[in-house]
Structures are given as structure tokens and as C-alpha cells.
Amino acid sequence: MSAKNLTPKAILRLIATLAIAWLAALLCVRLKTPLPWMIGPLLATATLTMAGVPLRSSRRLRNGGQWIVGTVLGLYFTPAVALQALELAPWMLLGAAWALLMGHLFGRWLLWSQPPGSVDATTAYFASVIGGASEMAAFAERVGARVDLVAAAHSLRVMLVVIVIPFGYQGLGLHGHDPAPVSVVGVQPTGLAMLLAATAAGALVMQALRQPNPWVLGSLLVSLGLSASGIEWTAMPGWLSAAAQLSIGIALGTRFTPAFLHTAPRWLLAVAVGTLAMIAASAGYSWLVAQATGLVPASVLLGNSPGGIAEMCITAKVLELGVPLVTGFHVVRYLIVLVLTGPIWRRWVQQA
């Protein structure tokens, strides 16, 4: 929602959406669901939006949530933790290769599962890449693929991962013991203002340079750089982290418009089946990596799951499961996948 769309009606819809999301989060807190501040708003807004209730999200709201998430994640990278993360670089590169393999097989599955001629190879490819959803939709539009199918596939994949893995962990009683770094200074209003200003500047620079996912990566790089250098201005207030999760839940949930339900049901079924298969395959792969490295399997799965950066790193934070490890895996994977998306697509189309 841009400034020119900020009509009184749009503002009222946004306020109503925020109120509904907040109440849903409180209900999930009471029910003790995993990730209540993200899953509650996601499920509530998705259900109501698909039912035709005119809820409203905002690009600024989503960007703000991603900015806070990136800032929070960077605070975990103390000098000692940053060195440990560097030692895992080879496994992070292997994780990127795993994501490329999963995406390839997922794309083949999508092509095979649809009636002949109903979906072209380019659409199936960009719908199956395990990477930034908005970037893949933009790629698809530039090369003439069906953007509606690509966007629907990524939205459904991310939502399923966000729901299945946290609830699965809760059902299995999986919970880590990797809390947020203990702050020596605590929450300092001046330090918080300085940190938010610095990370916002990093995000805006990334945006000006037209870099992908600038609000997560820009704020993360600045926050990480400060923490890894031993600079600590403040801790992050819990309410701000909860607000960021709520905004991301709204951004995910409001994608599921009534038109989404009419987007090729057979296509959506294939995406759902393929996503569940990727989660299962990633669980097996992550168990093998954990055996080889001595890492916690639940953390490794979050790092290698077919979910998005913000969503999986939030999951790691809330469940106290190796936030630096999960963040490192996803950032490395994200960058490598974006760089290789174009070359692999050209090879894919030639073979199709």
C-alpha cells in the first residue's frame, strides 16, 4: 500500500487488520501454540481474506517487520558466535546445493503432475525455486511465465512450512536451549534509537542499490557487523520482536485472497504435496548433516527447510534453536540461489 493509496477506507481496513491479528496472536498465546505472534495473525488473516473479508496489509508494514527481524537476528552474532558460524561455511554451501536440488525435483514434479500443455517449463521452474518469493515472481514476469501460478506456489509453500515445522516440533517436544544473548547493557532507549537508525540506514542503502530483500539483509548486515565487532548499544525489547512477527504474519496471510482458491486447484494440490515431500526429505538430509557435524538436528532442519529467511529464523529465535546457524544457512542459500537462478533457468528450458 503506497502513500497514494492511503485513503480513509484503506487506513480503517489496515487498523481493523492489525486489531484482528493482535487478537489472534493473544488467542494463540493463551492456547500455547508455537510462534503465536506470527502463526495467529497468519491463520486469522488468511482465513478471513479467503472468505472475502476486505482486510489490508501494507508494504511498509511488511518492510518494517523484516527490518526488525534482521536487526534482532544480527544481535546473536557475538564475536565468538560469528567465528563458529564461519567454521560451518562448507555445510552452508552444501545446504545451498541441497536447496537447488530440491527446487529442481520440485519443478519436475510440478510439470509432471499437471495436464500436458497446461503449465510451461518456465512457470514450473520459477514456482519451484527455493528462494525469495517476490524475486521469483519478478523473474517470472520478465520472462513471460504465469505470475499468478508462481506467486501462489511460493505463498502456499511458505505458509505450509511455517505451520508444519513449528507444530511438528511442538508435538515432538522439541525445544532448544539457545536463548537470546544476555545483554550487559539491557534495553537502552538511546542505544535502541541508534541501533534502529543504523540498521534502517543499511536497509535503505540496500534498497537504493536495488539489492534483493533489502529490509532483512541490510539490517542484518549492520546489526551483525556491530555485534561481531563487540559493539553493544542495547538489547531488543520483546514487544518490538512480537510486533515484527505480527506484521510478517499479516503480510503472509493477506496473500490468500478469494482468487487464490480459484488458482488451478490441481496446481495448488501439487504444490502442497511437493512441499510436504520436501519437508520430509529435508528432515532426513538434516539428520545426516547433524550426525556428521554434531549439531542439533532440529536446528539443522530449520536451516535447510524449504521456508523463507525471516520465517525460519523467527522460528529458530522463538524455539531457541541455533539462531546464528539457521540465519547463516538461509543467507548463504538465498544469495547463491539468486545468483544461479538465471543460468539454471536457461539450462532448464533447453532440457524441457
C-alpha positions, -999 to +999 in steps of 0.1 A: +000+000+000+017+032-012+011+067+001-013+075-028-035+045-017-038+058+019-075+066+017-096+068+049-112+035+039-078+018+034-065+031+067-096+018+085-091-016+069-054-017+079-064-008+115-090-035+115-065-060+102-040-051+129-067-055+156-077-089+143-041-100+140-034-088+176-064-107+190-055-138+171-020-136+185-033-132+220-055-163+215-026-183+203-006-172+233-034-184+255-036-217+236+002-221+239+007-226+201+042-223+186+051-188+173+018-173+184+027-137+172+033-149+137+010-180+133-020-164+149-021-134+126-012-156+096-041-181+101-066-154+111-059-131+082-056-159+056-089-175+067-108-142+067-092-129+034-101-162+016-137-158+030-139-124+013-133-101+043-116-070+029-085-070+051-055-049+042-017-053+045+009-027+037+043-029+021+056-005+048+043-028+075+060-058+059+092-039+054+091-027+090+087-063+103+116-075+081+137-046+093+132-055+130+137-092+123+170-086+105+182-063+134+172-089+160+190-118+142+222-098+139+224-093+177+231-131+181+264-128+163+288-120+191+325-123+182+327-159+194+294-169+177+305-153+144+337-174+144+317-205+150+294-197+121+324-192+098+335-227+106+303-241+093+306-223+059+312-256+040+280-270+054+261-239+045+274-241+009+262-278+009+229-266+022+226-242-008+233-272-032+206-291-014+181-263-019+190-262-056+184-300-059+151-298-040+140-270-063+149-290-094+130-321-083+100-299-071+099-283-105+099-317-123+071-328-100+050-297-108+054-303-145+046-340-143+016-335-121-003-311-144-022-319-176+001-318-207+004-283-220-013-266-191+019-253-175+050-244-193+085-252-181+094-216-172+064-213-149+072-246-132+108-236-128+102-202-111+074-217-090+098-243-076+129-223-068+136-224-030+144-187-027+128-153-024+092-154-034+090-118-046+122-121-066+110-153-083+077-136-092+096-107-107+118-130-127+087-149-139+071-117-151+101-106-170+103-138-190+066-142-196+058-170-172+024-172-154+030-149-124-003-160-107+008-196-105+044-187-094+031-164-066+005-189-055+031-217-053+055-196-032+028-183-009+014-218-002+049-233+002+060-207+028+027-210+047+028-248+049+064-247+062+056-220+088+028-242+101+040-277+097+075-274+112+067-254+144+036-275+152+056-307+144+084-295+168+058-288+195+041-322+191+075-339+194+085-317+223+115-303+205+128-271+220+163-257+222+184-241+249+199-213+229+183-181+243+190-146+231+224-133+240+224-120+276+228-082+272+252-065+296+235-031+290+198-041+288+173-021+268+186+014+265+163+040+248+192+060+233+211+028+222+179+014+207+173+045+187+209+044+175+207+007+165+174+012+147+187+042+129+219+024+118+200-007+106+174+013+088+202+032+070+217-002+060+183-013+046+177+019+027+212+017+012+205-019+000+172-008-013+188+021-032+213-003-047+183-025-058+196-054-038+172-083-031+153-085+003+170-052+015+150-049+047+161-082+061+196-084+046+205-047+050+195-045+087+210-079+094+244-070+079+246-038+100+234-054+132+257-084+127+287-062+120+282-042+152+277-074+173+306-092+157+328-062+165+318-063+201+297-032+200+266-034+221+243-004+223+211-021+236+191-053+239+159-056+218+126-052+236+104-083+234+073-063+223+092-050+193+101-085+182+065-096+187+053-067+166+077-077+138+063-112+138+028-100+137+035-078+107+051-107+088+021-129+097-003-103+082+019-100+051+017-138+046-019-142+054-034-114+033-019-130+001-046-157+003-073-137-015-106-154-028-089-155-062-062-177-046-087-205-041-096-205-078-060-207-089-058-241-106-068-264-077-047-292-092-017-269-092-022-260-056-026-296-046+007-305-064+024-276-046+011-288-012+022-324-018+056-313-031+061-290-002+053-318+024+077-341+005+104-315+006+100-311+044+103-348+049+133-351+026+149-321+043+144-338+077+163-368+065+191-348+050+193-326+081+196-357+103+226-369+083+242-334+085+236-334+122+253-368+126+283-356+107+287-323+125+274-329+160+248-301+155+212-303+168+191-319+141+161-296+148+183-265+142+198-280+110+163-287+097+153-251+102+184-241+083+177-265+054+139-263+052+121-250+022+109-219+041+119-183+039+147-164+057+125-143+080+100-171+089+126-198+097+149-175+116+119-163+137+111-199+144+147-206+155+145-175+178+112-184+194+121-220+199+157-212+209+172-234+182+206-221+170+196-187+155+231-179+141+233-213+125+198-210+109+205-175+098+238-184+082+223-213+063+195-192+049+215-161+040+241-182+021+214-203+004+194-172-005+224-154-022+236-184-041+201-193-053+196-158-066+229-157-084+223-191-101+186-187-109+191-172-143+218-196-156+199-227-143+167-215-158+183-212-193+196-248-189+162-260-176+143-246-206+168-262-230+162-296-214+124-293-211 
